[in-house]
Amino acid sequence: MSGSYRDLRAWQRSLNLVFEVYRSTQSFPKNEMYALTSQMRRAAISVSSNIAEGKGKSSDKEFILFLCHARRSVLELETQALIAQKLGYLVKEDEGKIQWLTAEVGKLLNTLINSLNHAAA
């Protein structure tokens, strides 16, 4: 697969996810700075970082591995957003935005993984 990671819709949408998570976690309690705030931000950053890193690998098989890492971070972030909402740190609307974006990025990652798997077969 040619092109840059910047051309991938999954990477582009994952940046939207990072920005939304940073915006949404700004109002978290200060005592959560090194706990849930940090966890959510790191998971969001991990999605786009793994897509970019994987695109730089020398084979589609290696790229797929990194896309799977990104997908795991999406699932981790979905769980963390739900926890934050249940704890009262995220308003329902912000949690809904994060859930919508994680679902979108997850679908794009699944499509990309399936496409690469079929190309390799």
Secondary structure, DSSP 8 states (H G I E B T S, - for coil): --S-GGG-HHHHHHHHHHHHHHHHHTTS-GGGTTTHHHHHHHHHHHHHHHHHHHHTSSSHHHHHHHHHHHHHHHHHHHHHHHHHHHTTSS-HHHHHHHHHHHHHHHHHHHHHHHHHHHHH-
